[in-house]
Amino acid sequence: MVRPYSLDLRERVIAAADAGQSCRSVADRFGVSISSVVKWRQRARATGSPAAKRMGGKRPVLLAGRRAWILQRVKMKPDVSIRALVAELAEEGTIASYGAMWTFLHRQGLSHKKKPARPRTGPSRRRSAPRPLEKTSASD
């Protein structure tokens, strides 16, 4: 990932723009884009500093507030699909994506299989074991 521009450059750009130069001429002078000048000025007005926001880190989990409900629902019906969980949450008023639900379940240590939670079926009783091939000799 690309690093943000230095705070020193940002402050010099803001100072030049505040001195009365146009954003276009300031951008040409310092070798940055016009939109960067505009955005840095907006950020400086809003927060008092043109400093870049923090990069990286963990995002908060969207479904953390609904953890108990989701785990209870999966416990009640282990073969519920992820799409069904998303739809039920939407009915409850919490909008989430399929990916967010999958990530939540994965972080909880739950693997969500496509097959329902029941014993697998055995081979069909009609099916008989394959017959061995008859050997033919070349000397016959």
Stockholm file with secondary structure:
# STOCKHOLM 1.0

chainA/1-140         MVRPYSLDLRERVIAAADAGQSCRSVADRFGVSISSVVKWRQRARATGSPAAKRMGGKRPVLLAGRRAWILQRVKMKPDVSIRALVAELAEEGTIASYGAMWTFLHRQGLSHKKKPARPRTGPSRRRSAPRPLEKTSASD
#=GR chainA/1-140 SS CCCCCCHHHHHHHHHHHHTTCCHHHHHHHHTCCHHHHHHHHHHHHHHSCCCCCCCCCCCCCTTGGGHHHHHHHHHHCTTCCHHHHHHHHHHHTCCCCHHHHHHHHHHTTCCCCSSCSSCCCCCCSSCCCCCCCCCCCTTC
#=GC SS_cons         CCCCCCHHHHHHHHHHHHTTCCHHHHHHHHTCCHHHHHHHHHHHHHHSCCCCCCCCCCCCCTTGGGHHHHHHHHHHCTTCCHHHHHHHHHHHTCCCCHHHHHHHHHHTTCCCCSSCSSCCCCCCSSCCCCCCCCCCCTTC
//
